[in-house]
Amino acid sequence: MPGSCKKLIYLTIISIIVLSIPVHSIGQDGMQSNEDRLSDWAVEEIYAAIDAGLVPEELQAQYQKNITRSQYVLLALRVFDLSGKELKYSEERPFSDVLNHSKETDIVRAYNAGIVKGDGKGHFFPDNEITREEISSLIVNLLMQISPEKNYTPRDSYEFFDGNEISEWAKSYINYCFENQILNGTGKNEQGIVKMSPKDGATIEQSIALIYRLAQKEGLINETSYGTIRIYPEDVDVDAEVIEEFVSTFGESVFNIMKELSLDENIEVQDMRDKSITLQVGKNIINLDQKKFEKNLFGLFFDMNDEKSVNVYKHLLKESFEESEEGIKLFDEYLPQLKNSEPVEIYEEINENYIFVIKSSIEDSGIFYSISYIQPN
């Protein structure tokens, strides 16, 4: 096929893509707050816990904030429900201070499941931050319900240099959790004696990670599941069949990248099919698509100064194509012009295997760009 004809075909295809991709406004974008950002050590486990259905939606943010007693109940109930254990109600109103609370139903369920006990005087203190010694009690009680055949008496008694701060009722729970590496110390003194910090709180990410490890250890998680991705604005999860076909088309590593991006509050997955996914990043749209005749990473950029959008496009370019270096190099070469809102028209054939295209369009609202990295089949 003559080069001029091929160029015309691909520019026509790009025009069709521009017209067909849905655009939903999500307001001004920005970087995640420090409170919402996951620690590096926690990323893999938190995503895995979300995939496994262990994390309620309200706990999929503010990861650095300390978790409350009622929020921890939500996590514990997810594990209890995965175990398939039967729940029988013996008391409908065990705590006077949870009546009409937003999580009253969950707290009452947890009480009747034997997971929580309160203070013995009819109080649960649902909005207090949970302490580490309270976590140890909750975790052991949870384990006793899902695996009652096991012995939960600690084999030994352990010395902690802040042991005088541990409540008497909590010592057995603390010892068991420490002995079984469920709850580790928070440091050591000069003599090497562990500090337990029993009255300290725990962040949401620490709590999710602990619950995830617990569910793993108890064999309650199906490790073969790829997990899912949530579609907005419809607010629905993608079907497992679509996920499996997407993974077979683009690979598990690309799917995991998409899954990670979908958890960013500034990124919305607008559409996902077995061979296509569309993201909205700020004001910009990014689409990865596999058709019979080509694989195409397409970007519709209304704001080239949005660093997150630019980085997402380059990251997907690198991970989705075996030969991406030249494409990234060309993208970076023209990026200053794009950021300055200059008209750019580029059609580059790379190694006869790839095509890199930039097309600018001007409307009353300003200039925007369609950018494609194409691998013809």
C-alpha atoms as a printed R data frame, in Angstrom:
    type eleno elety resid chain resno       x       y      z
1   ATOM     1    CA   MET     A     1   0.000   0.000  0.000
2   ATOM     2    CA   PRO     A     2   1.427   3.441 -0.892
3   ATOM     3    CA   GLY     A     3   2.592   5.437  2.111
4   ATOM     4    CA   SER     A     4   0.221   8.336  1.419
5   ATOM     5    CA   CYS     A     5  -2.801   5.998  1.374
6   ATOM     6    CA   LYS     A     6  -1.725   4.300  4.603
7   ATOM     7    CA   LYS     A     7  -1.269   7.675  6.281
8   ATOM     8    CA   LEU     A     8  -4.731   8.781  5.179
9   ATOM     9    CA   ILE     A     9  -6.273   5.577  6.519
10  ATOM    10    CA   TYR     A    10  -4.697   5.977  9.963
11  ATOM    11    CA   LEU     A    11  -5.590   9.656 10.218
12  ATOM    12    CA   THR     A    12  -9.168   8.714  9.346
13  ATOM    13    CA   ILE     A    13  -9.135   6.005 12.020
14  ATOM    14    CA   ILE     A    14  -7.914   8.514 14.587
15  ATOM    15    CA   SER     A    15 -10.734  10.898 13.653
16  ATOM    16    CA   ILE     A    16 -13.248   8.090 14.183
17  ATOM    17    CA   ILE     A    17 -11.726   7.265 17.586
18  ATOM    18    CA   VAL     A    18 -11.940  10.927 18.650
19  ATOM    19    CA   LEU     A    19 -15.648  10.982 17.822
20  ATOM    20    CA   SER     A    20 -16.457   7.627 19.432
21  ATOM    21    CA   ILE     A    21 -14.772   7.883 22.829
22  ATOM    22    CA   PRO     A    22 -17.104   9.043 25.626
23  ATOM    23    CA   VAL     A    23 -15.924  12.050 27.635
24  ATOM    24    CA   HIS     A    24 -17.259  12.673 31.128
25  ATOM    25    CA   SER     A    25 -16.242  15.672 33.163
26  ATOM    26    CA   ILE     A    26 -14.811  14.827 36.564
27  ATOM    27    CA   GLY     A    27 -13.842  18.323 37.625
28  ATOM    28    CA   GLN     A    28 -10.434  19.654 38.436
29  ATOM    29    CA   ASP     A    29  -7.810  17.012 38.921
30  ATOM    30    CA   GLY     A    30  -4.906  17.008 41.312
31  ATOM    31    CA   MET     A    31  -2.484  14.745 43.076
32  ATOM    32    CA   GLN     A    32  -3.611  12.452 45.876
33  ATOM    33    CA   SER     A    33  -3.385  13.926 49.350
34  ATOM    34    CA   ASN     A    34  -0.771  12.478 51.684
35  ATOM    35    CA   GLU     A    35  -3.595  10.929 53.708
36  ATOM    36    CA   ASP     A    36  -4.917   9.054 50.660
37  ATOM    37    CA   ARG     A    37  -1.545   7.889 49.359
38  ATOM    38    CA   LEU     A    38  -0.491   4.323 50.138
39  ATOM    39    CA   SER     A    39   2.914   3.586 51.629
40  ATOM    40    CA   ASP     A    40   5.218   1.722 49.234
41  ATOM    41    CA   TRP     A    41   5.258  -1.383 51.442
42  ATOM    42    CA   ALA     A    42   1.448  -1.559 51.464
43  ATOM    43    CA   VAL     A    43   0.572  -1.128 47.783
44  ATOM    44    CA   GLU     A    44   0.579  -4.776 46.698
45  ATOM    45    CA   GLU     A    45  -1.281  -6.084 49.750
46  ATOM    46    CA   ILE     A    46  -3.915  -3.337 49.747
47  ATOM    47    CA   TYR     A    47  -4.733  -3.877 46.069
48  ATOM    48    CA   ALA     A    48  -4.868  -7.632 46.631
49  ATOM    49    CA   ALA     A    49  -7.172  -7.154 49.631
50  ATOM    50    CA   ILE     A    50  -9.498  -4.944 47.578
51  ATOM    51    CA   ASP     A    51  -9.519  -7.525 44.782
52  ATOM    52    CA   ALA     A    52 -10.398 -10.223 47.312
53  ATOM    53    CA   GLY     A    53 -13.415  -8.216 48.503
54  ATOM    54    CA   LEU     A    54 -11.974  -7.606 51.971
55  ATOM    55    CA   VAL     A    55 -12.120  -3.808 51.884
56  ATOM    56    CA   PRO     A    56 -15.388  -1.829 51.995
57  ATOM    57    CA   GLU     A    57 -15.475   1.154 49.658
58  ATOM    58    CA   GLU     A    58 -15.362   3.663 52.511
59  ATOM    59    CA   LEU     A    59 -11.975   2.269 53.570
60  ATOM    60    CA   GLN     A    60 -10.459   2.597 50.089
61  ATOM    61    CA   ALA     A    61  -9.148   6.084 50.900
62  ATOM    62    CA   GLN     A    62  -7.499   8.034 53.740
63  ATOM    63    CA   TYR     A    63  -5.108   5.134 54.211
64  ATOM    64    CA   GLN     A    64  -2.837   7.058 56.601
65  ATOM    65    CA   LYS     A    65  -5.685   7.941 58.940
66  ATOM    66    CA   ASN     A    66  -6.114   5.911 62.112
67  ATOM    67    CA   ILE     A    67  -8.948   3.405 61.915
68  ATOM    68    CA   THR     A    68 -11.910   3.464 64.306
69  ATOM    69    CA   ARG     A    69 -13.421   0.565 66.215
70  ATOM    70    CA   SER     A    70 -16.506   0.459 63.993
71  ATOM    71    CA   GLN     A    71 -14.399   0.567 60.820
72  ATOM    72    CA   TYR     A    72 -12.293  -2.353 62.025
73  ATOM    73    CA   VAL     A    73 -15.512  -4.292 62.531
74  ATOM    74    CA   LEU     A    74 -16.228  -3.912 58.801
75  ATOM    75    CA   LEU     A    75 -12.894  -5.555 57.944
76  ATOM    76    CA   ALA     A    76 -13.363  -8.358 60.460
77  ATOM    77    CA   LEU     A    77 -16.838  -9.138 59.130
78  ATOM    78    CA   ARG     A    78 -15.478  -9.487 55.581
79  ATOM    79    CA   VAL     A    79 -13.159 -12.247 56.820
80  ATOM    80    CA   PHE     A    80 -15.920 -13.854 58.875
81  ATOM    81    CA   ASP     A    81 -18.245 -13.886 55.857
82  ATOM    82    CA   LEU     A    82 -15.551 -15.449 53.666
83  ATOM    83    CA   SER     A    83 -15.270 -18.292 56.166
84  ATOM    84    CA   GLY     A    84 -18.903 -19.255 55.530
85  ATOM    85    CA   LYS     A    85 -19.599 -19.614 59.253
86  ATOM    86    CA   GLU     A    86 -23.224 -19.407 60.330
87  ATOM    87    CA   LEU     A    87 -24.279 -16.417 62.411
88  ATOM    88    CA   LYS     A    88 -27.015 -16.802 65.026
89  ATOM    89    CA   TYR     A    89 -28.418 -13.740 66.771
90  ATOM    90    CA   SER     A    90 -28.738 -13.949 70.533
91  ATOM    91    CA   GLU     A    91 -29.001 -10.230 71.293
92  ATOM    92    CA   GLU     A    92 -30.370  -7.436 69.099
93  ATOM    93    CA   ARG     A    93 -29.198  -4.463 71.203
94  ATOM    94    CA   PRO     A    94 -25.957  -5.339 72.971
95  ATOM    95    CA   PHE     A    95 -24.629  -1.753 73.119
96  ATOM    96    CA   SER     A    96 -26.501   1.409 74.078
97  ATOM    97    CA   ASP     A    97 -24.047   3.707 72.277
98  ATOM    98    CA   VAL     A    98 -24.507   2.223 68.796
99  ATOM    99    CA   LEU     A    99 -28.260   2.782 68.523
100 ATOM   100    CA   ASN     A   100 -28.929   4.677 65.268
101 ATOM   101    CA   HIS     A   101 -25.209   4.649 64.481
102 ATOM   102    CA   SER     A   102 -24.412   4.316 60.760
103 ATOM   103    CA   LYS     A   103 -22.714   0.975 61.459
104 ATOM   104    CA   GLU     A   104 -25.144  -0.318 64.075
105 ATOM   105    CA   THR     A   105 -26.134  -3.357 61.993
106 ATOM   106    CA   ASP     A   106 -22.500  -4.357 61.422
107 ATOM   107    CA   ILE     A   107 -21.528  -3.904 65.067
108 ATOM   108    CA   VAL     A   108 -24.503  -5.984 66.234
109 ATOM   109    CA   ARG     A   109 -23.549  -8.688 63.708
110 ATOM   110    CA   ALA     A   110 -19.956  -8.673 64.983
111 ATOM   111    CA   TYR     A   111 -21.149  -8.983 68.584
112 ATOM   112    CA   ASN     A   112 -23.414 -11.927 67.799
113 ATOM   113    CA   ALA     A   113 -20.607 -13.534 65.796
114 ATOM   114    CA   GLY     A   114 -18.420 -13.408 68.909
115 ATOM   115    CA   ILE     A   115 -15.891 -11.029 67.341
116 ATOM   116    CA   VAL     A   116 -16.385  -8.034 69.686
117 ATOM   117    CA   LYS     A   117 -17.465  -7.743 73.313
118 ATOM   118    CA   GLY     A   118 -17.475  -4.063 74.267
119 ATOM   119    CA   ASP     A   119 -16.572  -2.843 77.742
120 ATOM   120    CA   GLY     A   120 -18.891  -5.225 79.598
121 ATOM   121    CA   LYS     A   121 -21.142  -2.313 80.585
122 ATOM   122    CA   GLY     A   122 -23.136  -2.036 77.383
123 ATOM   123    CA   HIS     A   123 -20.787   0.329 75.546
124 ATOM   124    CA   PHE     A   124 -18.817  -0.172 72.343
125 ATOM   125    CA   PHE     A   125 -17.398   3.328 71.664
126 ATOM   126    CA   PRO     A   126 -17.783   2.913 67.878
127 ATOM   127    CA   ASP     A   127 -16.058   6.133 66.849
128 ATOM   128    CA   ASN     A   128 -13.014   5.800 69.085
129 ATOM   129    CA   GLU     A   129  -9.760   4.912 67.363
130 ATOM   130    CA   ILE     A   130  -9.047   1.255 67.989
131 ATOM   131    CA   THR     A   131  -5.867   0.499 69.951
132 ATOM   132    CA   ARG     A   132  -3.341  -2.215 69.241
133 ATOM   133    CA   GLU     A   133  -4.381  -4.215 72.306
134 ATOM   134    CA   GLU     A   134  -8.028  -3.970 71.213
135 ATOM   135    CA   ILE     A   135  -6.988  -5.194 67.763
136 ATOM   136    CA   SER     A   136  -5.280  -8.218 69.337
137 ATOM   137    CA   SER     A   137  -8.504  -9.086 71.161
138 ATOM   138    CA   LEU     A   138 -10.654  -8.669 68.055
139 ATOM   139    CA   ILE     A   139  -8.302 -10.757 65.908
140 ATOM   140    CA   VAL     A   140  -8.109 -13.660 68.363
141 ATOM   141    CA   ASN     A   141 -11.891 -13.635 68.830
142 ATOM   142    CA   LEU     A   142 -12.307 -13.653 65.037
143 ATOM   143    CA   LEU     A   143  -9.920 -16.597 64.684
144 ATOM   144    CA   MET     A   144 -11.749 -18.489 67.424
145 ATOM   145    CA   GLN     A   145 -14.970 -18.192 65.427
146 ATOM   146    CA   ILE     A   146 -13.618 -19.215 62.013
147 ATOM   147    CA   SER     A   147 -11.237 -21.948 63.273
148 ATOM   148    CA   PRO     A   148 -12.611 -23.034 66.667
149 ATOM   149    CA   GLU     A   149 -10.706 -26.325 66.600
150 ATOM   150    CA   LYS     A   150  -7.372 -24.566 67.175
151 ATOM   151    CA   ASN     A   151  -5.769 -23.691 70.508
152 ATOM   152    CA   TYR     A   152  -5.464 -19.951 71.078
153 ATOM   153    CA   THR     A   153  -3.615 -20.089 74.371
154 ATOM   154    CA   PRO     A   154  -0.117 -18.592 73.936
155 ATOM   155    CA   ARG     A   155   2.683 -21.080 74.563
156 ATOM   156    CA   ASP     A   156   4.771 -18.504 76.399
157 ATOM   157    CA   SER     A   157   4.606 -15.152 78.138
158 ATOM   158    CA   TYR     A   158   6.661 -12.374 76.577
159 ATOM   159    CA   GLU     A   159   8.476  -9.407 78.045
160 ATOM   160    CA   PHE     A   160   7.859  -6.005 76.480
161 ATOM   161    CA   PHE     A   161   9.629  -2.938 77.775
162 ATOM   162    CA   ASP     A   162   6.285  -1.122 77.874
163 ATOM   163    CA   GLY     A   163   4.503  -4.194 79.245
164 ATOM   164    CA   ASN     A   164   3.178  -2.187 82.194
165 ATOM   165    CA   GLU     A   165   0.991  -0.299 79.694
166 ATOM   166    CA   ILE     A   166  -0.795  -3.462 78.527
167 ATOM   167    CA   SER     A   167  -4.221  -3.906 80.115
168 ATOM   168    CA   GLU     A   168  -4.576  -7.081 82.156
169 ATOM   169    CA   TRP     A   169  -7.437  -8.374 79.988
170 ATOM   170    CA   ALA     A   170  -5.316  -7.921 76.839
171 ATOM   171    CA   LYS     A   171  -2.104  -9.709 77.871
172 ATOM   172    CA   SER     A   172  -3.085 -13.155 76.598
173 ATOM   173    CA   TYR     A   173  -4.308 -11.702 73.294
174 ATOM   174    CA   ILE     A   174  -1.121  -9.648 72.862
175 ATOM   175    CA   ASN     A   175   1.083 -12.658 73.633
176 ATOM   176    CA   TYR     A   176  -0.762 -14.873 71.149
177 ATOM   177    CA   CYS     A   177  -0.627 -12.282 68.357
178 ATOM   178    CA   PHE     A   178   3.052 -11.571 68.980
179 ATOM   179    CA   GLU     A   179   3.913 -15.273 69.188
180 ATOM   180    CA   ASN     A   180   2.173 -15.960 65.866
181 ATOM   181    CA   GLN     A   181   3.557 -12.838 64.144
182 ATOM   182    CA   ILE     A   182   0.094 -11.352 63.708
183 ATOM   183    CA   LEU     A   183   1.035  -8.233 65.643
184 ATOM   184    CA   ASN     A   184   4.699  -7.243 65.699
185 ATOM   185    CA   GLY     A   185   6.448  -4.830 67.989
186 ATOM   186    CA   THR     A   186   6.945  -1.168 67.140
187 ATOM   187    CA   GLY     A   187  10.636  -1.063 68.013
188 ATOM   188    CA   LYS     A   188  13.196  -2.127 70.607
189 ATOM   189    CA   ASN     A   189  15.036  -0.435 73.461
190 ATOM   190    CA   GLU     A   190  18.814  -0.442 73.930
191 ATOM   191    CA   GLN     A   191  18.645  -3.881 75.558
192 ATOM   192    CA   GLY     A   192  16.804  -5.314 72.555
193 ATOM   193    CA   ILE     A   193  13.497  -5.698 74.378
194 ATOM   194    CA   VAL     A   194  10.470  -5.237 72.127
195 ATOM   195    CA   LYS     A   195   8.104  -2.300 72.466
196 ATOM   196    CA   MET     A   196   4.424  -3.209 71.871
197 ATOM   197    CA   SER     A   197   2.732   0.231 72.101
198 ATOM   198    CA   PRO     A   198  -0.582  -1.303 73.246
199 ATOM   199    CA   LYS     A   199  -2.427   2.007 73.511
200 ATOM   200    CA   ASP     A   200  -1.353   3.271 70.071
201 ATOM   201    CA   GLY     A   201  -3.726   3.253 67.140
202 ATOM   202    CA   ALA     A   202  -3.335   1.704 63.695
203 ATOM   203    CA   THR     A   203  -3.744   3.268 60.273
204 ATOM   204    CA   ILE     A   204  -6.308   2.045 57.782
205 ATOM   205    CA   GLU     A   205  -3.587   0.622 55.527
206 ATOM   206    CA   GLN     A   206  -1.956  -1.250 58.433
207 ATOM   207    CA   SER     A   207  -5.331  -2.702 59.382
208 ATOM   208    CA   ILE     A   208  -6.172  -3.814 55.842
209 ATOM   209    CA   ALA     A   209  -2.757  -5.455 55.467
210 ATOM   210    CA   LEU     A   210  -3.163  -7.340 58.751
211 ATOM   211    CA   ILE     A   211  -6.648  -8.569 57.824
212 ATOM   212    CA   TYR     A   212  -5.435  -9.597 54.362
213 ATOM   213    CA   ARG     A   213  -2.548 -11.644 55.792
214 ATOM   214    CA   LEU     A   214  -4.941 -13.251 58.235
215 ATOM   215    CA   ALA     A   215  -7.372 -14.243 55.462
216 ATOM   216    CA   GLN     A   216  -4.457 -15.590 53.423
217 ATOM   217    CA   LYS     A   217  -3.165 -17.662 56.328
218 ATOM   218    CA   GLU     A   218  -6.628 -19.102 56.928
219 ATOM   219    CA   GLY     A   219  -6.952 -20.077 53.248
220 ATOM   220    CA   LEU     A   220  -9.974 -17.846 52.654
221 ATOM   221    CA   ILE     A   221  -8.709 -16.056 49.533
222 ATOM   222    CA   ASN     A   222  -8.878 -17.371 45.993
223 ATOM   223    CA   GLU     A   223  -5.404 -16.507 44.727
224 ATOM   224    CA   THR     A   224  -6.262 -17.299 41.095
225 ATOM   225    CA   SER     A   225  -8.636 -14.349 40.724
226 ATOM   226    CA   TYR     A   226  -7.349 -11.386 38.735
227 ATOM   227    CA   GLY     A   227  -9.634  -9.048 40.669
228 ATOM   228    CA   THR     A   228 -11.809  -6.470 38.983
229 ATOM   229    CA   ILE     A   229 -12.000  -2.844 37.904
230 ATOM   230    CA   ARG     A   230 -14.799  -0.401 38.655
231 ATOM   231    CA   ILE     A   231 -16.448   1.538 35.825
232 ATOM   232    CA   TYR     A   232 -17.576   5.150 36.323
233 ATOM   233    CA   PRO     A   233 -19.935   6.952 36.224
234 ATOM   234    CA   GLU     A   234 -22.084   3.784 36.159
235 ATOM   235    CA   ASP     A   235 -20.294   2.603 39.343
236 ATOM   236    CA   VAL     A   236 -20.297  -1.091 38.400
237 ATOM   237    CA   ASP     A   237 -17.604  -3.780 38.441
238 ATOM   238    CA   VAL     A   238 -16.346  -5.283 35.190
239 ATOM   239    CA   ASP     A   239 -17.505  -8.873 34.598
240 ATOM   240    CA   ALA     A   240 -14.959 -11.628 35.228
241 ATOM   241    CA   GLU     A   241 -15.295 -12.872 31.636
242 ATOM   242    CA   VAL     A   242 -14.286  -9.453 30.297
243 ATOM   243    CA   ILE     A   243 -11.321  -9.359 32.687
244 ATOM   244    CA   GLU     A   244 -10.111 -12.784 31.562
245 ATOM   245    CA   GLU     A   245 -10.329 -11.847 27.882
246 ATOM   246    CA   PHE     A   246  -8.557  -8.545 28.534
247 ATOM   247    CA   VAL     A   247  -5.738 -10.383 30.327
248 ATOM   248    CA   SER     A   248  -5.432 -12.882 27.477
249 ATOM   249    CA   THR     A   249  -5.216  -9.965 25.010
250 ATOM   250    CA   PHE     A   250  -2.868  -7.570 26.794
251 ATOM   251    CA   GLY     A   251  -1.308  -9.690 29.557
252 ATOM   252    CA   GLU     A   252  -1.685  -9.725 33.332
253 ATOM   253    CA   SER     A   253   0.972  -7.038 33.888
254 ATOM   254    CA   VAL     A   254  -0.971  -4.505 31.769
255 ATOM   255    CA   PHE     A   255  -4.200  -5.430 33.577
256 ATOM   256    CA   ASN     A   256  -2.510  -4.927 36.955
257 ATOM   257    CA   ILE     A   257  -1.370  -1.478 35.825
258 ATOM   258    CA   MET     A   258  -4.942  -0.626 34.821
259 ATOM   259    CA   LYS     A   259  -6.206  -1.959 38.131
260 ATOM   260    CA   GLU     A   260  -3.725   0.203 40.023
261 ATOM   261    CA   LEU     A   261  -4.647   3.277 37.975
262 ATOM   262    CA   SER     A   262  -8.344   2.677 38.634
263 ATOM   263    CA   LEU     A   263  -7.726   3.084 42.372
264 ATOM   264    CA   ASP     A   264  -6.341   6.599 41.873
265 ATOM   265    CA   GLU     A   265  -9.050   9.085 42.831
266 ATOM   266    CA   ASN     A   266  -8.024  11.324 39.913
267 ATOM   267    CA   ILE     A   267  -8.479   8.582 37.306
268 ATOM   268    CA   GLU     A   268 -11.773   7.072 36.164
269 ATOM   269    CA   VAL     A   269 -12.221   3.980 34.026
270 ATOM   270    CA   GLN     A   270 -14.924   5.113 31.611
271 ATOM   271    CA   ASP     A   271 -15.287   1.881 29.652
272 ATOM   272    CA   MET     A   272 -13.743  -1.583 29.582
273 ATOM   273    CA   ARG     A   273 -14.290  -4.401 27.133
274 ATOM   274    CA   ASP     A   274 -12.394  -7.599 26.403
275 ATOM   275    CA   LYS     A   275  -9.997  -5.851 24.007
276 ATOM   276    CA   SER     A   276 -10.315  -2.203 25.022
277 ATOM   277    CA   ILE     A   277 -10.154   0.122 28.020
278 ATOM   278    CA   THR     A   278 -10.764   3.866 28.269
279 ATOM   279    CA   LEU     A   279  -9.442   6.043 31.097
280 ATOM   280    CA   GLN     A   280 -10.222   9.639 31.956
281 ATOM   281    CA   VAL     A   281  -7.290  11.372 33.615
282 ATOM   282    CA   GLY     A   282  -8.197  14.917 34.542
283 ATOM   283    CA   LYS     A   283  -9.512  16.479 31.337
284 ATOM   284    CA   ASN     A   284  -7.780  13.939 29.104
285 ATOM   285    CA   ILE     A   285  -8.831  10.577 27.653
286 ATOM   286    CA   ILE     A   286  -6.532   7.569 27.145
287 ATOM   287    CA   ASN     A   287  -7.668   4.452 25.284
288 ATOM   288    CA   LEU     A   288  -5.857   1.141 24.780
289 ATOM   289    CA   ASP     A   289  -7.476  -0.934 22.061
290 ATOM   290    CA   GLN     A   290  -6.758  -4.154 20.171
291 ATOM   291    CA   LYS     A   291  -8.560  -4.564 16.850
292 ATOM   292    CA   LYS     A   292  -8.109  -7.196 14.163
293 ATOM   293    CA   PHE     A   293  -5.804  -4.946 12.164
294 ATOM   294    CA   GLU     A   294  -3.960  -3.004 14.885
295 ATOM   295    CA   LYS     A   295  -3.139  -2.346 18.515
296 ATOM   296    CA   ASN     A   296  -3.484   1.327 19.369
297 ATOM   297    CA   LEU     A   297  -2.679   3.439 22.424
298 ATOM   298    CA   PHE     A   298  -4.686   6.580 21.826
299 ATOM   299    CA   GLY     A   299  -4.695   9.811 23.816
300 ATOM   300    CA   LEU     A   300  -7.115  12.705 23.469
301 ATOM   301    CA   PHE     A   301  -5.363  15.562 25.275
302 ATOM   302    CA   PHE     A   302  -7.156  18.782 26.160
303 ATOM   303    CA   ASP     A   303  -4.483  19.697 28.729
304 ATOM   304    CA   MET     A   304  -0.913  18.721 27.855
305 ATOM   305    CA   ASN     A   305   0.349  20.324 31.068
306 ATOM   306    CA   ASP     A   306  -1.378  17.664 33.136
307 ATOM   307    CA   GLU     A   307   1.679  15.676 34.241
308 ATOM   308    CA   LYS     A   308  -0.368  12.734 35.496
309 ATOM   309    CA   SER     A   309  -1.976  12.213 32.073
310 ATOM   310    CA   VAL     A   310   1.359  12.460 30.296
311 ATOM   311    CA   ASN     A   311   2.981   9.999 32.698
312 ATOM   312    CA   VAL     A   312   0.081   7.530 32.410
313 ATOM   313    CA   TYR     A   313   0.294   7.596 28.603
314 ATOM   314    CA   LYS     A   314   4.067   7.045 28.621
315 ATOM   315    CA   HIS     A   315   3.795   4.283 31.229
316 ATOM   316    CA   LEU     A   316   1.172   2.431 29.198
317 ATOM   317    CA   LEU     A   317   3.210   2.925 26.038
318 ATOM   318    CA   LYS     A   318   6.225   1.359 27.713
319 ATOM   319    CA   GLU     A   319   4.330  -1.598 29.182
320 ATOM   320    CA   SER     A   320   1.923  -2.371 26.314
321 ATOM   321    CA   PHE     A   321   4.368  -2.517 23.387
322 ATOM   322    CA   GLU     A   322   7.560  -4.546 23.049
323 ATOM   323    CA   GLU     A   323   9.313  -1.756 21.130
324 ATOM   324    CA   SER     A   324   8.310   1.502 22.768
325 ATOM   325    CA   GLU     A   325  11.585   3.366 23.261
326 ATOM   326    CA   GLU     A   326  11.395   5.294 19.979
327 ATOM   327    CA   GLY     A   327   7.764   6.200 20.598
328 ATOM   328    CA   ILE     A   328   8.558   7.571 24.052
329 ATOM   329    CA   LYS     A   329  11.519   9.461 22.602
330 ATOM   330    CA   LEU     A   330   9.299  11.088 19.943
331 ATOM   331    CA   PHE     A   331   6.641  11.896 22.536
332 ATOM   332    CA   ASP     A   332   9.221  13.640 24.731
333 ATOM   333    CA   GLU     A   333  10.693  15.430 21.711
334 ATOM   334    CA   TYR     A   334   7.408  17.124 20.834
335 ATOM   335    CA   LEU     A   335   6.133  17.530 24.400
336 ATOM   336    CA   PRO     A   336   7.456  21.111 24.849
337 ATOM   337    CA   GLN     A   337   5.545  22.222 21.739
338 ATOM   338    CA   LEU     A   338   2.421  20.457 22.932
339 ATOM   339    CA   LYS     A   339   2.664  22.085 26.362
340 ATOM   340    CA   ASN     A   340   2.947  25.468 24.650
341 ATOM   341    CA   SER     A   341  -0.267  24.738 22.712
342 ATOM   342    CA   GLU     A   342   1.505  24.891 19.354
343 ATOM   343    CA   PRO     A   343  -0.067  23.180 16.311
344 ATOM   344    CA   VAL     A   344   1.697  19.848 15.702
345 ATOM   345    CA   GLU     A   345   1.115  17.370 12.867
346 ATOM   346    CA   ILE     A   346   3.314  14.238 13.011
347 ATOM   347    CA   TYR     A   347   3.145  10.917 11.189
348 ATOM   348    CA   GLU     A   348   6.211   8.751 11.844
349 ATOM   349    CA   GLU     A   349   6.720   5.129 10.794
350 ATOM   350    CA   ILE     A   350   9.060   3.391 13.255
351 ATOM   351    CA   ASN     A   351  11.008   0.300 12.127
352 ATOM   352    CA   GLU     A   352   8.145  -0.622  9.782
353 ATOM   353    CA   ASN     A   353   6.404  -2.063 12.842
354 ATOM   354    CA   TYR     A   354   4.950   0.971 14.570
355 ATOM   355    CA   ILE     A   355   3.353   4.278 13.652
356 ATOM   356    CA   PHE     A   356   3.417   7.374 15.861
357 ATOM   357    CA   VAL     A   357   0.851  10.068 15.095
358 ATOM   358    CA   ILE     A   358   0.130  13.485 16.592
359 ATOM   359    CA   LYS     A   359  -2.758  15.497 15.214
360 ATOM   360    CA   SER     A   360  -3.827  18.909 16.539
361 ATOM   361    CA   SER     A   361  -7.315  20.395 16.316
362 ATOM   362    CA   ILE     A   362  -8.514  23.878 17.190
363 ATOM   363    CA   GLU     A   363 -11.945  24.734 18.565
364 ATOM   364    CA   ASP     A   364 -13.422  27.781 20.298
365 ATOM   365    CA   SER     A   365 -12.299  26.362 23.643
366 ATOM   366    CA   GLY     A   366  -8.706  26.040 22.433
367 ATOM   367    CA   ILE     A   367  -6.365  23.476 20.951
368 ATOM   368    CA   PHE     A   368  -6.421  19.751 21.677
369 ATOM   369    CA   TYR     A   369  -4.335  16.830 20.449
370 ATOM   370    CA   SER     A   370  -4.948  13.249 19.397
371 ATOM   371    CA   ILE     A   371  -1.858  11.096 19.934
372 ATOM   372    CA   SER     A   372  -1.580   7.485 18.772
373 ATOM   373    CA   TYR     A   373   1.037   4.766 18.981
374 ATOM   374    CA   ILE     A   374  -0.080   2.066 16.555
375 ATOM   375    CA   GLN     A   375   1.126  -1.481 15.965
376 ATOM   376    CA   PRO     A   376  -0.458  -2.781 12.727
377 ATOM   377    CA   ASN     A   377  -1.176  -6.517 12.716
